[in-house]
Amino acid sequence: MKAWKQHRRKTAFLQNFHTCLSAVKQQAGFDNQTATYRTPSLALKVGRALKKTTKLLKRQLIQERSYYSIPDVDDFHDLCESEWGDEISRHGLDTLRQQKRNKVNLLPVESDMKKLVSYIRENSTNVANSSAVQLQENVQMMCRSCTENWLMSHWQI
């Protein structure tokens, strides 16, 4: 009788795992014909979250000393480790690679580049001129300061 209960519990965990796989595929927009996801990152994140959740659940069961449920949690975690990659992650990563490969990089138009170059030229001369003026002011201030310090040190004798 005890073996039958364990078998039923393991069967329930298996069914829950497959239900979980189906739910993630549905939420992430999995297309069976093309084997791609509408939102592949969602499927990958749910997988990581499930694995983390099983670890937390196992820790909680150990703290509560509910040792009879730990094997079921371990089995579910093992299923996540072994089957999630084949069922979910592989297609999610393939979809991400395909999206990256098919991404169109738009180059700037010639008129935009001309505007950018003229803006840089104008601002660089303005910056250079203001930097030269600022440098000259700083040198004058340092000379005044040095002169004042020299005078103060010699007049105190």
C-alpha positions as semicolon CSV with decimal commas, in nm:
position;residue;x (nm);y (nm);z (nm)
1;M;0,000;0,000;0,000
2;K;0,284;0,240;0,090
3;A;0,455;0,175;-0,243
4;W;0,129;0,251;-0,425
5;K;0,098;0,590;-0,248
6;Q;0,455;0,677;-0,340
7;H;0,389;0,579;-0,701
8;R;0,074;0,796;-0,709
9;R;0,261;1,091;-0,558
10;K;0,545;1,060;-0,811
11;T;0,292;1,033;-1,092
12;A;0,124;1,351;-0,965
13;F;0,458;1,532;-0,963
14;L;0,526;1,415;-1,318
15;Q;0,186;1,538;-1,430
16;N;0,246;1,869;-1,254
17;F;0,580;1,903;-1,428
18;H;0,429;1,842;-1,770
19;T;0,145;2,083;-1,688
20;C;0,409;2,337;-1,590
21;L;0,591;2,284;-1,922
22;S;0,268;2,336;-2,116
23;A;0,181;2,649;-1,918
24;V;0,523;2,805;-1,977
25;K;0,507;2,728;-2,347
26;Q;0,164;2,887;-2,368
27;Q;0,260;3,198;-2,169
28;A;0,581;3,252;-2,364
29;G;0,399;3,209;-2,695
30;F;0,555;2,889;-2,824
31;D;0,480;2,808;-3,188
32;N;0,497;2,433;-3,253
33;Q;0,538;2,473;-3,628
34;T;0,843;2,697;-3,612
35;A;0,964;2,585;-3,265
36;T;1,010;2,950;-3,162
37;Y;0,884;3,167;-2,878
38;R;0,722;3,507;-2,894
39;T;0,897;3,600;-2,564
40;P;1,186;3,356;-2,519
41;S;1,335;3,533;-2,218
42;L;1,017;3,460;-2,021
43;A;1,057;3,086;-2,071
44;L;1,421;3,099;-1,963
45;K;1,347;3,308;-1,654
46;V;1,064;3,081;-1,542
47;G;1,299;2,783;-1,563
48;R;1,554;2,952;-1,338
49;A;1,281;3,058;-1,098
50;L;1,142;2,702;-1,077
51;K;1,482;2,558;-0,994
52;K;1,538;2,822;-0,729
53;T;1,190;2,759;-0,587
54;T;1,252;2,386;-0,552
55;K;1,573;2,457;-0,361
56;L;1,388;2,695;-0,128
57;L;1,105;2,447;-0,080
58;K;1,351;2,171;0,007
59;R;1,521;2,397;0,260
60;Q;1,185;2,480;0,417
61;L;1,087;2,112;0,436
62;I;1,415;2,029;0,608
63;Q;1,360;2,307;0,861
64;E;1,007;2,182;0,927
65;R;1,137;1,823;0,945
66;S;0,892;1,712;0,675
67;Y;1,134;1,454;0,540
68;Y;0,865;1,247;0,364
69;S;0,808;1,524;0,102
70;I;1,173;1,590;0,022
71;P;1,208;1,306;-0,233
72;D;0,918;1,448;-0,434
73;V;1,076;1,794;-0,438
74;D;1,408;1,637;-0,535
75;D;1,239;1,450;-0,820
76;F;1,073;1,769;-0,944
77;H;1,409;1,952;-0,927
78;D;1,577;1,667;-1,115
79;L;1,309;1,689;-1,382
80;C;1,369;2,061;-1,412
81;E;1,743;2,001;-1,443
82;S;1,718;1,723;-1,698
83;E;1,415;1,801;-1,913
84;W;1,379;2,178;-1,896
85;G;1,679;2,229;-2,122
86;D;1,544;2,001;-2,393
87;E;1,182;2,106;-2,368
88;I;1,208;2,480;-2,306
89;S;1,556;2,634;-2,288
90;R;1,689;2,498;-2,617
91;H;1,405;2,653;-2,816
92;G;1,423;2,974;-2,614
93;L;1,796;3,016;-2,675
94;D;1,753;2,929;-3,044
95;T;1,482;3,193;-3,073
96;L;1,703;3,455;-2,905
97;R;1,993;3,374;-3,139
98;Q;1,764;3,390;-3,441
99;Q;1,623;3,727;-3,332
100;K;1,972;3,863;-3,279
101;R;2,088;3,735;-3,616
102;N;1,786;3,882;-3,797
103;K;1,807;4,219;-3,624
104;V;1,841;4,501;-3,875
105;N;2,107;4,760;-3,800
106;L;2,010;5,093;-3,949
107;L;2,296;5,314;-4,056
108;P;2,269;5,691;-4,023
109;V;2,175;5,898;-4,327
110;E;2,441;6,117;-4,490
111;S;2,264;6,439;-4,392
112;D;2,258;6,329;-4,028
113;M;2,630;6,258;-4,040
114;K;2,698;6,603;-4,188
115;K;2,499;6,765;-3,905
116;L;2,694;6,565;-3,647
117;V;3,031;6,658;-3,797
118;S;2,944;7,028;-3,811
119;Y;2,815;7,019;-3,453
120;I;3,136;6,854;-3,332
121;R;3,352;7,106;-3,520
122;E;3,163;7,405;-3,379
123;N;3,164;7,278;-3,025
124;S;3,525;7,165;-3,031
125;T;3,645;7,516;-3,129
126;N;3,420;7,668;-2,860
127;V;3,558;7,428;-2,601
128;A;3,915;7,493;-2,712
129;N;3,866;7,870;-2,692
130;S;3,699;7,854;-2,352
131;S;3,969;7,618;-2,226
132;A;4,243;7,857;-2,338
133;V;4,072;8,149;-2,163
134;Q;4,021;7,942;-1,848
135;L;4,386;7,834;-1,853
136;Q;4,504;8,192;-1,887
137;E;4,284;8,300;-1,593
138;N;4,414;8,012;-1,379
139;V;4,778;8,102;-1,456
140;Q;4,714;8,467;-1,365
141;M;4,547;8,364;-1,040
142;M;4,840;8,136;-0,951
143;C;5,090;8,415;-1,024
144;R;4,897;8,655;-0,799
145;S;4,880;8,395;-0,525
146;C;5,253;8,319;-0,546
147;T;5,337;8,689;-0,545
148;E;5,114;8,752;-0,243
149;N;5,266;8,459;-0,055
150;W;5,620;8,575;-0,133
151;L;5,541;8,930;-0,021
152;M;5,373;8,809;0,299
153;S;5,665;8,586;0,389
154;H;5,924;8,863;0,332
155;W;5,736;9,141;0,508
156;Q;5,692;8,936;0,824
157;I;6,064;8,943;0,907
